[in-house]
Amino acid sequence: MVLYIFNASLLFASAEARSHSNDGMNAAVRAVTRMGIYVGAKVYLIYEGYQGLVEGGDNIKLAHWHSVTNIIQQGGTVIGSARCKAFMTREGRLAAAFNLVKKGITNLCVCGGDGSLTGANLFRSEWSSLLEELVQKDTLAQQHDHLNIVGLVGSIDNDFCGTDMTIGADSALHRIMEIIDAIMTTAQSHQRTFVLEVMGRHCGYLALVSALASGADWLFIPEAPPQDGWEDRMCARLETSRIKGSRLNIIIVAEGAIDINGKPISSNYIKDLVVKRLGYDTRVTVLGHVQRGGTPSAFDRILSSKLGVEAVIALMEASPDTPACAIGLSGNKAVRLPLMECVEMTKLVQTAMNEKRFDEAIKLRGGSFENNWNIYKLLAVQKPAKTKSNFSVAILNVGAPAAGMNAAVRSAVRLAIAHGHKVYAVNDGFQGLARGVVSEIEWHSVAGWTGQGGSLLGTKRTLPSKHMEKIVENIGKFNISALLVVGGFEAYRGVLELFEARSCYDELCIPMCVIPATISNNVPGTDFSLGADTAVNAAMEGCDKIKQSATGTKRRIFVVETMGGFCGYLATCTGIAVGADAAYIFEDPFNIHDLKTNVEHLTEKMKKDIQRGLVLRNEKCHESYTTDFIHKLYSAEGKGIFDCRVNVLGHLQQGGAPSPFDRNFGTKLGVRAIQWISERLTENFRQGRVTVISFSPVTELKAVTDFEHRMPKDQWWLNFRPLLRMLAKYQTSFCEYVPGEIQHVTQRSISIDSGF
């Protein structure tokens, strides 16, 4: 089997090809290359995209395991991507086919956008006729009667239907949010209005998520052009915000923004409008190609690794009758999608926009896009509640601080107020509730909270059982109708304790909801907890710097300890994101023989070109094999071959600004929590009070919870473990790998919603 991978960016239907690289592509190149070699295939890398395919020669190079070792943390693409008009012609595709036949290549993995993948599919459909021409010139063509194609979607716009996320989109959001955070600091100081233009000529995804994650005052996206008179409404909103105490305004505009009549809305027009109408000091920042640069985020590295491995498996299983597929993301799983179904659905979106069927275009973008849009409209401006409710909701943080907590609190506060509820902020968790540290919180009190790390409400690990009487007393004193608890395992356990105490206290017969927030990602009942994505990025950045520190040093192994308690999520995901040689976790038991095997494996690695190694260890992975023990073992066994250094990342994994994922996810969870609470309050209001004595799903989780080790008994991300081992060249059974399922786009495009 010969496998071929390249990055291609060809806008097939256009007179001119376009070419872009995206952060995360190198992780895909690494994954496909290593997985191809792992299964015994020859892997070729094609440089300069379709141009290199047409020209052949030195543009087609045989890849080796160690040639892709150090590329996972690099932005852009090391194998290049170029415009190519020649591939749009029959003659160009004939030359490309000839270059493939010469190398014996019958499997293609193409990383690009919808145009690139459409071009690849056309190439595949023409393959037989191209070979007929080549047979007359070269008998080699008779040996390669079919071509298999798998696509990986690389696009910062996240505009390809069928997949929740495309490669590069999360990294672009990281760049955007870093800039917005910096701008908000100076805007606060000088009371300025900033107009930020982000990429998105035909798709407003980046603008929408950025606006939701930053709490922008106004948003322009191609899918939702503002109605006539928007200038008056926008200026009125900005003015109201200033009157109520805001020192800054943020307006985000996608580069393809238009009004209802199809007229472009430029960032400079918006700026001039604000200056003329309101007299505010206003600046324009056009982010441009900075959104494409920088270091890939952890999400993109892990996504590319998952999709790259799945692409190779799909090619291995393909037959001449297998249609071309794209590898996409559904929730947390890699799935196989009929390529042309995705392309056609993506074209339908553009058609709907061209025909001004904008509501339909938003729906066709998928459930997550539509949900983001609806939530942004809900939270962007305060609307008077239709009716004032008699209910009050108390919000508190419990456990260790986690990025995204403040975003969840902000959206929960604002939606509860929009529903007419009184909202109480409780400082310092259950301990603060017991002490009566409770105060009413208003709409503008939570302005700017989405980008703040830690817990602005304050948080404690104290469980309610220690202060039950006082907690009950204060719930009655403040007439609290519902509790929203944002936190980790202690939050889950605390609400469970309150639920079990209902038989003793009528005051506890109220709706209670937990939003999981912990860097350990160890709360039962959820795939993702707030803060975990930010923590993985922090650990990844630390490991990147550690690896870089040894650039001029030969034969060095780093042993790095991560947080997470007994849960190995953080160590495993960080391991994939940084290309670690091993990651020791509690859930995947290991012994001294495994440690010895790892040392031998690294010893062999030191004989190759790349003479550095990285081993991660979850802080509670083994009672006896501590970080210090592993460091000493590696140092002793590697003496004369390599030296060893140890690093404990510690609380840096808990700090910093929330990632775009955690900001967006927290905002969504806060909204959904209040929607659920409001429904329960309305349903169970009887005779002037709320009575909720019905069964609570929290109790269902007891059976699947390992309370001793504070985590779920079964964890979905353990499926990452074979991927980690295979990409580090450890022999493992394919039985451990769960291949992606085939999903049809029309069955899932409207309903899917994820953290983004």
Disulfide bonds with the S-S distance in Angstrom:
none
